[in-house]
Amino acid sequence: MKTLFYAFVIMLFLACSNERKSETTEVQKIDLSGLSFNSSLKLSSFAESVEIIPLETTSQSLIGEIRNIYYRNGRYYMLVTSGLSNARVLVFSEQGKFLCELDHIGQGKGEYVDMGTFALMPNSDLKVFGWNKVVTYDSVGHYLYESPMPYYARDVVAYPDGSYVMRHTTLAGKDNRVLCAFTEDDKKVSSFLELSSIEKTKLLYFLNWNTFSTHNGKHYFTYSHSEIIYSLDVDKANPAYYLDFGKYKVDYSKVESTDDMVAIDKKISNKEYVTLWGFQVCSDLLILGLGFDRKASLCFYSLKTGEFMNGIKIIDDMYLKDNTLNLRYTNLPHIVIDNYLYVPISPTVLINGYANCKRAMPSQEWNTFKQKHVSLMNLCESISEEDNPVLLRIKLKKVI
């Protein structure tokens, strides 16, 4: 009987140990020590095809920067800003026709003082996150209801059941938990992911394009100046990827927990370093937007092979050949939807590319090119520098 009892205890211990192991998340090291900040990327190295979507220009639909895009039922829902302020939601058709605007600045019912961000929910409702409240509208902007919100959201990710997690900036006192989970009707469920005081300061004050990425039903989280990408559940975050920048790793050894953004920036600027400005998880790829000494770089990293390629400029070798897009923080590609990379291009870039291409090609070759790319040519010949950005919808291919 004792033998059977001891055998039962051993089996129970092994079962518990296996359960604990299954809960452990293995962190994958992303070796980026070989990054180059003098290289370029050919468009064909990551693009299978490119669709050009001219975004209609009207007095209501003027765009400064496109910070985020959702796609649902043939419509693009865009968070647009002028610099970092005056956020609005603009809705366009698949072809780029302007449909409507969501911009209800005010202090009354159904209004908000300022839009931090918005989320397109699974039922197609729109939630706008502003100071001290979250306001919910239907898919065409009709007011539904609002709730008090003690946090100011900078980014939000929604789950299929309508619950959501926000990354917020109102982290007062000693509570260093940086994510909050809410139900569909805006009831707080939990706060989680506790960071050090230094990491909290970096999250609050250093800029980045996006903190969440979703692929195949899985959600991921990170923030600017972080070296870790977390896998996200509704109430917990586990480190999934560690970004190793080698000699370009930021040196925080002199930074103290009481330092503000200015002090941190001064202490880490004594040597060259790489920072993470944006990321996307896409199939077997990590797509990273990186900053280095006033340069911006787009990096494609294979999670299978560990190989990567990056460049501070993109050279068009598919359409307006030999034209170059110099990457900056303001135009760094950072939006992926269903394995398509969305890149806003200013009309000036398109107009100059067209002119350069026309000058460089012999007349017979130019005429053949025009016949092959009728839509592109018509757009280039009709667009003006005052028009909205043109949206490139790039179908990604296996790059590495």
C-alpha positions as CSV (number, residue, x, y, z in Angstrom):
1,M,0.0,0.0,0.0
2,K,2.9,2.4,0.8
3,T,4.5,1.6,-2.5
4,L,1.2,2.6,-4.3
5,F,0.9,5.7,-2.2
6,Y,4.5,6.8,-3.1
7,A,4.0,6.0,-6.7
8,F,0.8,8.2,-6.7
9,V,2.8,11.1,-5.0
10,I,5.6,10.8,-7.6
11,M,3.0,10.8,-10.5
12,L,1.3,13.8,-9.0
13,F,4.6,15.7,-8.7
14,L,5.6,14.9,-12.2
15,A,2.2,16.1,-13.5
16,C,2.5,19.3,-11.6
17,S,6.0,19.8,-12.9
18,N,4.9,19.2,-16.5
19,E,2.1,21.7,-16.0
20,R,4.5,24.3,-14.7
21,K,6.7,23.7,-17.7
22,S,3.9,24.1,-20.1
23,E,3.0,27.4,-18.6
24,T,6.6,28.7,-19.0
25,T,7.1,30.8,-22.1
26,E,10.4,30.3,-23.9
27,V,11.9,33.6,-24.9
28,Q,13.4,33.6,-28.4
29,K,16.5,35.7,-28.9
30,I,16.5,37.9,-31.9
31,D,20.1,38.5,-32.9
32,L,20.3,41.9,-34.6
33,S,24.0,42.6,-33.8
34,G,24.8,42.6,-37.5
35,L,22.5,45.5,-38.4
36,S,23.6,47.9,-41.1
37,F,22.6,51.5,-41.3
38,N,24.0,52.2,-44.7
39,S,22.1,49.6,-46.6
40,S,18.9,49.8,-48.8
41,L,16.0,47.4,-49.5
42,K,14.8,46.6,-53.0
43,L,11.0,46.7,-53.2
44,S,11.0,43.3,-54.8
45,S,12.9,41.8,-51.9
46,F,9.8,41.8,-49.7
47,A,6.9,42.7,-52.1
48,E,5.1,40.2,-54.3
49,S,2.8,42.9,-55.7
50,V,1.7,46.5,-54.9
51,E,-1.8,48.0,-55.1
52,I,-2.0,51.8,-55.1
53,I,-5.0,53.4,-53.3
54,P,-5.4,57.1,-53.8
55,L,-7.2,58.5,-50.7
56,E,-9.8,61.0,-51.8
57,T,-9.0,64.6,-50.9
58,T,-11.9,66.7,-49.5
59,S,-12.2,69.5,-47.0
60,Q,-13.2,66.9,-44.4
61,S,-10.7,64.2,-45.3
62,L,-7.4,66.0,-45.1
63,I,-4.7,63.8,-43.7
64,G,-1.5,64.7,-41.9
65,E,-0.2,61.4,-40.7
66,I,-1.8,57.9,-40.7
67,R,-1.1,56.4,-37.3
68,N,-3.3,53.3,-37.5
69,I,-5.6,51.5,-39.9
70,Y,-8.4,48.9,-39.4
71,Y,-10.0,47.1,-42.3
72,R,-13.6,45.7,-42.0
73,N,-16.3,44.9,-44.6
74,G,-14.6,46.7,-47.5
75,R,-13.8,49.8,-45.4
76,Y,-10.6,51.4,-44.0
77,Y,-10.9,53.0,-40.6
78,M,-7.9,55.3,-40.1
79,L,-6.6,57.1,-37.1
80,V,-5.1,60.3,-38.6
81,T,-3.4,63.2,-36.9
82,S,-1.7,66.5,-37.6
83,G,1.7,65.8,-36.1
84,L,0.8,64.2,-32.8
85,S,-2.4,66.2,-32.2
86,N,-5.9,66.6,-33.5
87,A,-6.6,62.9,-33.9
88,R,-9.7,62.0,-36.0
89,V,-11.2,58.8,-37.5
90,L,-11.6,58.9,-41.3
91,V,-13.4,56.1,-43.2
92,F,-12.6,55.2,-46.8
93,S,-13.8,52.6,-49.2
94,E,-11.5,49.9,-50.6
95,Q,-10.9,52.1,-53.6
96,G,-10.0,55.2,-51.4
97,K,-13.3,57.1,-51.7
98,F,-13.9,59.2,-48.6
99,L,-17.1,58.0,-46.8
100,C,-17.3,59.7,-43.4
101,E,-15.5,61.3,-40.5
102,L,-15.6,60.8,-36.7
103,D,-14.6,64.0,-35.0
104,H,-16.8,65.0,-32.0
105,I,-14.6,67.3,-30.0
106,G,-16.5,68.8,-27.1
107,Q,-17.5,68.3,-23.5
108,G,-21.1,67.2,-23.9
109,K,-22.7,63.8,-24.2
110,G,-21.2,61.8,-27.1
111,E,-18.3,64.1,-27.3
112,Y,-14.7,64.0,-26.0
113,V,-12.1,66.6,-25.2
114,D,-9.3,64.8,-27.1
115,M,-8.9,61.5,-28.9
116,G,-6.0,59.5,-27.6
117,T,-6.8,56.6,-29.9
118,F,-9.7,54.5,-31.1
119,A,-10.5,50.8,-31.6
120,L,-12.7,49.0,-34.1
121,M,-14.5,46.3,-32.0
122,P,-15.4,42.8,-33.2
123,N,-19.1,43.9,-33.7
124,S,-17.9,46.9,-35.8
125,D,-18.6,49.5,-33.0
126,L,-16.0,52.3,-32.7
127,K,-14.6,53.1,-29.2
128,V,-12.9,56.5,-28.9
129,F,-10.6,56.9,-25.9
130,G,-10.2,60.4,-24.6
131,W,-9.6,62.2,-21.4
132,N,-11.6,60.8,-18.6
133,K,-14.1,58.9,-20.8
134,V,-14.5,56.3,-23.5
135,V,-17.3,56.9,-26.1
136,T,-18.8,54.1,-28.1
137,Y,-20.3,54.7,-31.6
138,D,-21.7,52.4,-34.2
139,S,-19.8,51.7,-37.5
140,V,-21.0,54.9,-39.1
141,G,-20.4,57.2,-36.1
142,H,-23.8,57.3,-34.4
143,Y,-23.5,57.7,-30.6
144,L,-24.3,54.6,-28.5
145,Y,-23.1,55.2,-25.0
146,E,-20.1,56.4,-22.9
147,S,-18.3,55.4,-19.8
148,P,-15.9,57.2,-17.3
149,M,-12.3,56.2,-17.9
150,P,-9.6,57.2,-15.4
151,Y,-6.8,56.3,-17.9
152,Y,-5.7,58.0,-21.1
153,A,-5.2,55.3,-23.7
154,R,-2.4,55.5,-26.3
155,D,-3.1,52.1,-27.9
156,V,-5.8,49.4,-27.6
157,V,-6.2,45.9,-28.8
158,A,-9.6,44.1,-28.8
159,Y,-10.4,40.4,-28.3
160,P,-13.2,38.4,-30.1
161,D,-15.5,38.6,-27.1
162,G,-15.4,42.4,-27.1
163,S,-13.1,42.8,-24.2
164,Y,-10.0,44.9,-24.7
165,V,-6.5,45.7,-23.3
166,M,-5.1,49.3,-23.3
167,R,-1.7,50.7,-22.9
168,H,-2.2,54.0,-21.0
169,T,-0.1,57.0,-19.9
170,T,-1.8,57.9,-16.6
171,L,0.5,55.9,-14.4
172,A,0.6,57.8,-11.1
173,G,2.1,56.9,-7.8
174,K,3.9,53.6,-7.2
175,D,1.7,51.4,-9.4
176,N,4.0,50.4,-12.3
177,R,1.5,48.1,-14.1
178,V,1.2,49.4,-17.6
179,L,-1.6,47.4,-19.1
180,C,-5.3,47.4,-18.2
181,A,-8.0,44.9,-19.3
182,F,-11.7,45.9,-19.7
183,T,-14.9,44.2,-20.6
184,E,-16.9,45.1,-23.7
185,D,-19.0,47.6,-21.6
186,D,-15.8,49.3,-20.2
187,K,-15.7,47.6,-16.8
188,K,-12.1,47.2,-15.6
189,V,-11.0,43.6,-15.0
190,S,-7.4,43.9,-14.1
191,S,-4.1,45.7,-14.3
192,F,-0.9,43.8,-15.2
193,L,2.6,43.8,-16.5
194,E,4.6,45.6,-13.9
195,L,7.7,47.4,-15.1
196,S,10.5,49.1,-13.3
197,S,10.4,52.9,-12.8
198,I,12.9,53.4,-15.6
199,E,11.0,51.2,-18.0
200,K,7.7,53.0,-17.1
201,T,9.3,56.4,-17.8
202,K,10.5,55.1,-21.2
203,L,7.0,53.9,-22.0
204,L,5.4,57.2,-21.0
205,Y,7.6,59.6,-22.8
206,F,9.5,58.0,-25.7
207,L,7.5,57.9,-29.0
208,N,6.6,54.8,-31.0
209,W,4.2,54.0,-33.8
210,N,2.4,51.0,-32.3
211,T,2.6,49.0,-29.1
212,F,0.3,46.1,-30.2
213,S,0.4,43.6,-33.0
214,T,-2.1,40.9,-33.8
215,H,-1.5,37.8,-36.0
216,N,-3.5,34.6,-36.3
217,G,-5.5,35.5,-33.2
218,K,-2.4,36.1,-31.1
219,H,-1.6,39.5,-29.6
220,Y,1.8,41.0,-28.9
221,F,2.9,44.1,-27.0
222,T,6.0,46.3,-26.7
223,Y,7.0,49.9,-26.4
224,S,9.6,52.4,-27.6
225,H,13.2,51.8,-26.2
226,S,12.2,48.3,-25.1
227,E,14.2,45.2,-25.9
228,I,11.4,42.8,-25.2
229,I,8.3,41.9,-27.2
230,Y,5.6,40.2,-25.0
231,S,2.9,37.7,-25.9
232,L,-0.3,39.0,-24.6
233,D,-3.3,37.3,-22.9
234,V,-6.3,39.1,-21.5
235,D,-4.8,39.5,-18.1
236,K,-1.0,38.7,-18.4
237,A,2.0,39.3,-20.6
238,N,4.9,37.0,-21.0
239,P,8.3,37.8,-22.7
240,A,8.3,36.2,-26.1
241,Y,11.2,37.8,-28.0
242,Y,14.4,39.5,-26.8
243,L,15.9,41.9,-29.3
244,D,19.7,41.8,-29.0
245,F,21.2,44.8,-30.7
246,G,24.8,43.8,-29.8
247,K,27.1,46.9,-29.7
248,Y,24.1,49.1,-30.4
249,K,22.4,48.1,-27.2
250,V,21.3,51.2,-25.1
251,D,23.4,51.7,-22.0
252,Y,21.1,52.5,-19.1
253,S,23.8,51.9,-16.4
254,K,23.9,55.6,-15.4
255,V,20.1,56.0,-15.5
256,E,18.3,56.3,-12.1
257,S,14.7,55.5,-11.3
258,T,13.9,59.2,-10.5
259,D,15.2,60.4,-14.0
260,D,12.7,62.0,-16.3
261,M,12.8,61.7,-20.1
262,V,15.3,64.6,-20.6
263,A,17.7,63.1,-18.0
264,I,17.4,59.6,-19.5
265,D,18.0,60.9,-23.0
266,K,21.1,62.9,-21.9
267,K,22.6,59.9,-20.1
268,I,22.1,57.4,-22.9
269,S,23.3,59.6,-25.8
270,N,27.0,59.1,-25.0
271,K,27.2,56.3,-27.6
272,E,25.4,55.1,-30.7
273,Y,22.4,52.9,-30.0
274,V,19.3,51.4,-31.7
275,T,15.7,51.9,-30.6
276,L,12.5,50.1,-31.5
277,W,10.0,52.5,-33.0
278,G,7.4,50.0,-34.2
279,F,6.8,46.3,-34.8
280,Q,4.6,43.7,-36.5
281,V,4.4,40.0,-36.1
282,C,3.5,38.6,-39.5
283,S,3.5,34.8,-40.4
284,D,7.1,33.8,-39.7
285,L,8.4,37.3,-39.8
286,L,9.1,40.1,-37.3
287,I,8.9,43.4,-39.1
288,L,10.7,46.0,-37.1
289,G,10.9,49.8,-37.4
290,L,14.2,50.9,-35.9
291,G,15.8,54.2,-35.1
292,F,19.5,54.9,-35.2
293,D,21.2,58.4,-35.0
294,R,18.4,60.3,-36.8
295,K,18.0,57.5,-39.3
296,A,15.1,55.1,-39.6
297,S,15.4,51.5,-40.8
298,L,13.0,48.8,-41.9
299,C,14.0,45.3,-40.8
300,F,12.6,41.9,-41.8
301,Y,13.6,39.1,-39.4
302,S,12.8,35.4,-40.1
303,L,11.7,33.7,-36.9
304,K,12.5,30.4,-38.6
305,T,16.0,30.9,-39.9
306,G,17.3,33.8,-37.8
307,E,18.3,35.7,-40.9
308,F,17.3,39.3,-41.5
309,M,17.6,42.2,-43.9
310,N,17.2,45.9,-43.3
311,G,17.6,49.2,-45.0
312,I,17.4,52.9,-44.4
313,K,15.8,53.4,-47.9
314,I,13.6,51.5,-50.2
315,I,14.5,51.3,-53.9
316,D,11.6,50.8,-56.4
317,D,12.8,48.1,-58.8
318,M,9.3,47.0,-59.8
319,Y,7.4,50.1,-61.0
320,L,8.9,53.6,-61.1
321,K,12.3,52.0,-61.2
322,D,15.4,53.3,-59.4
323,N,13.4,55.8,-57.4
324,T,14.2,55.8,-53.7
325,L,12.1,56.3,-50.6
326,N,14.3,57.6,-47.8
327,L,12.9,56.3,-44.5
328,R,12.2,58.6,-41.6
329,Y,10.2,58.3,-38.5
330,T,7.3,60.0,-40.2
331,N,7.0,57.5,-43.1
332,L,8.4,54.3,-41.5
333,P,6.1,51.4,-42.5
334,H,4.3,50.1,-39.4
335,I,0.9,48.8,-40.4
336,V,0.2,45.1,-41.4
337,I,-3.3,43.7,-42.1
338,D,-3.7,40.1,-43.3
339,N,-0.2,39.8,-44.6
340,Y,-0.4,43.1,-46.4
341,L,2.0,46.0,-45.5
342,Y,0.4,49.4,-45.8
343,V,2.7,52.3,-46.6
344,P,1.4,55.9,-47.0
345,I,3.3,57.8,-49.7
346,S,3.2,61.6,-50.1
347,P,2.1,62.8,-53.5
348,T,5.4,64.6,-53.9
349,V,7.3,61.3,-53.8
350,L,5.0,59.8,-56.5
351,I,5.2,62.9,-58.7
352,N,9.0,63.0,-58.5
353,G,9.3,59.3,-59.2
354,Y,7.1,59.6,-62.2
355,A,9.2,62.5,-63.6
356,N,12.5,60.7,-62.9
357,C,11.3,57.6,-64.6
358,K,10.0,59.4,-67.6
359,R,13.4,61.2,-68.1
360,A,15.4,58.0,-67.7
361,M,13.5,55.8,-70.1
362,P,13.9,55.8,-73.9
363,S,10.7,56.9,-75.5
364,Q,9.7,53.4,-76.8
365,E,10.3,51.8,-73.5
366,W,8.3,54.6,-71.8
367,N,5.3,54.1,-74.1
368,T,5.4,50.3,-73.4
369,F,5.6,51.1,-69.6
370,K,2.6,53.5,-69.8
371,Q,0.5,50.8,-71.6
372,K,1.4,48.2,-69.0
373,H,0.6,50.4,-65.9
374,V,-2.3,52.5,-67.1
375,S,-3.8,53.1,-63.6
376,L,-0.5,54.2,-62.1
377,M,0.2,56.5,-65.0
378,N,-3.3,58.1,-64.8
379,L,-2.8,58.7,-61.1
380,C,0.7,60.2,-61.5
381,E,-0.5,62.6,-64.2
382,S,-3.5,63.8,-62.2
383,I,-2.3,64.0,-58.6
384,S,-1.1,67.2,-57.0
385,E,1.2,67.9,-54.1
386,E,-1.7,69.2,-52.0
387,D,-3.6,65.9,-52.3
388,N,-3.9,63.3,-49.6
389,P,-1.2,60.6,-49.2
390,V,-1.4,57.6,-51.6
391,L,-1.7,54.3,-49.8
392,L,0.5,51.4,-51.0
393,R,-1.0,48.0,-50.2
394,I,1.9,45.7,-50.5
395,K,1.4,41.9,-50.6
396,L,4.3,40.5,-48.6
397,K,6.2,37.4,-49.8
398,K,8.5,35.1,-48.0
399,V,11.6,37.3,-47.9
400,I,14.1,35.1,-46.1
